[in-house]
Amino acid sequence: MKQVKVIIEKHCDGYVACPVGVKGIVVGEGDIYEEALKDVQSALKFHIETFGPDVLDGKV
């Protein structure tokens, strides 16, 4: 699978994770860093299964 850079930000009520260079909106969240990362990985997998691998072509 192609590697995707993910930005994870800490907020006062948890963490938010967003993949970079993906067509569409994919976001993960969690109380801890690892939860946010796991959530965004799951959301990205679903996004690719639903819309196809072209969402990763980098032409956002």
Secondary structure, 3 states (H helix, E strand, C coil): CCCCCEEEEEECCEEEEEECCCCCCCCEEECCHHHHHHHHHHHHHHHHHHHCHHHHCCCC
